[in-house]
Amino acid sequence: MRGYDRMRRHTPEGRGGVEPLSRREVFLRRLLAAGRSNREIAAEMGLAESSIKNNLSTLFQKIGVRDRTQAVLFAFSTGSVSRSVDYAI
């Protein structure tokens, strides 16, 4: 958790310089937070799995995280994704 606190202070959103996410990136983030695999996300979004990997890399860069776990923790901590939402999209 200490590492997460450090990461949050060094993210674009943590500094107030939020780069807006596209609707596709918001949807991707929700599926990610729901624990979906790249294959499941690709099927849900009608894209190739390689496209999902590229989209995830872009998303991670925009929010200033290195991996899926940090992205989900960041989404929960900022309230952009709720833990109580039903993710059966």
Sequence and secondary structure as in RCSB ss.txt:
>XXXX:A:sequence
MRGYDRMRRHTPEGRGGVEPLSRREVFLRRLLAAGRSNREIAAEMGLAESSIKNNLSTLFQKIGVRDRTQAVLFA
FSTGSVSRSVDYAI
>XXXX:A:secstr
 HHHHHHHHTSTTTTT      HHHHHHHHHHHTT  HHHHHHHHT  HHHHHHHHHHHHHHHT SSHHHHHHHH
HHHTSS TTS    
